[in-house]
Amino acid sequence: MSSEPRPPAAWASHAAGLDGSWHIEPVTLHIRAATEDDLPAILGIYNEVIANTTAVYSERPVSLDDRRAWFDGRVHAGYPVLVAVSAASAAATRGDASAETAVVGFASFGDFRTWPGYRYTVEHSVHVAADRRGAGIGRALISALLPLAVALGKHVMIAGVDADNAASIHLHERLGFERVAHLRQVGRKFDRWLDLVFLQRYLD
Ligand SMILES: CC(C)(COP(=O)(O)OP(=O)(O)OC[C@H]1O[C@@H](n2cnc3c(N)ncnc32)[C@H](O)[C@@H]1OP(=O)(O)O)[C@@H](O)C(=O)NCCC(=O)NCCS
């Protein structure tokens, strides 16, 4: 947790600006702050990523309690957890919240490292449901996170991405992240060594 904790709602006024819609065909997306009710959907997306990709360096599925502890930790630290929710276009245009159909992705950031000198740097994560990738949802989620980090006075945002994750590296570079480090064989999963790439973006 940051040594200079801010109130949990410190980014909320900026999050209010997320109320609009991201028009990504063929559905309209809403990006909003996650609630505890979203945790089962977040869990499903996360465990699919663990099972089938090297985006998370773990082979063990996590429990709902694990996600709840993660969510509570982020909220307690004053950090955002966002979800992208698909909505039927017509209803979304009317601003009808009941039009929400499914959580299709989530994103968050937290402390990069816990020592006080790192307090202006955050590391984010983003995951999109397997059947919804490549439709701009990851881009929309990271784009929504950036102003929230700015609002919290952060200076740098870091992405730690598996070196084979071409989609994520491409996406981050398109959003202004610069590749700054390549750590060789620091991870292991699926019986092979994994390289980790760090990308960073200045926020101010
Ligand atoms: C990585 C991930 C978050 C990206 O989200 P997404 O919604 O699929 O991505 P978007 O559609 O917003 O954008 C993807 C960009 O990468 C490109 N892309 C997609 N697949 C690609 C690939 N295999 N190689 C290179 N670029 C690729 C797209 O063309 C797009 O670029 P463009 O805007 O220049 O056209 C998502 O695929 C995902 O959740 N993957 C599994 C978990 C994961 O890797 N999480 C990130 C950990 S760092």
The ligand as a Gaussian input file, in Angstrom:
#p B3LYP/6-31G(d) Opt

LIG

0 1
 C       -4.078000      -8.525000     -24.324000
 C       -5.535000      -8.125000     -24.221000
 C       -5.801000      -7.437000     -22.888000
 C       -5.805000      -7.099000     -25.343000
 O       -7.141000      -6.726000     -25.289000
 P       -8.022000      -6.799000     -26.619000
 O       -9.364000      -6.260000     -26.322000
 O       -7.949000      -8.182000     -27.166000
 O       -7.179000      -5.836000     -27.543000
 P       -7.688000      -4.640000     -28.478000
 O       -8.684000      -5.204000     -29.426000
 O       -8.085000      -3.480000     -27.646000
 O       -6.345000      -4.215000     -29.233000
 C       -5.460000      -5.175000     -29.633000
 C       -4.431000      -4.533000     -30.528000
 O       -3.501000      -5.557000     -30.707000
 C       -3.598000      -6.016000     -32.038000
 N       -3.451000      -7.442000     -31.984000
 C       -4.359000      -8.374000     -31.680000
 N       -3.805000      -9.579000     -31.725000
 C       -2.513000      -9.394000     -32.083000
 C       -1.410000     -10.254000     -32.290000
 N       -1.512000     -11.576000     -32.132000
 N       -0.229000      -9.703000     -32.641000
 C       -0.103000      -8.371000     -32.781000
 N       -1.109000      -7.499000     -32.579000
 C       -2.292000      -8.021000     -32.242000
 C       -4.903000      -5.538000     -32.562000
 O       -4.883000      -5.428000     -33.961000
 C       -4.989000      -4.194000     -31.868000
 O       -4.117000      -3.264000     -32.468000
 P       -4.621000      -2.057000     -33.397000
 O       -5.404000      -1.158000     -32.488000
 O       -3.350000      -1.439000     -33.889000
 O       -5.455000      -2.681000     -34.465000
 C       -6.502000      -9.324000     -24.423000
 O       -6.246000      -9.916000     -25.655000
 C       -6.394000     -10.358000     -23.326000
 O       -7.038000     -10.232000     -22.304000
 N       -5.565000     -11.385000     -23.562000
 C       -5.370000     -12.454000     -22.563000
 C       -4.858000     -11.928000     -21.225000
 C       -3.732000     -10.954000     -21.419000
 O       -2.839000     -11.146000     -22.236000
 N       -3.759000      -9.875000     -20.620000
 C       -2.757000      -8.833000     -20.691000
 C       -1.630000      -9.143000     -19.796000
 S       -0.334000      -7.921000     -19.967000

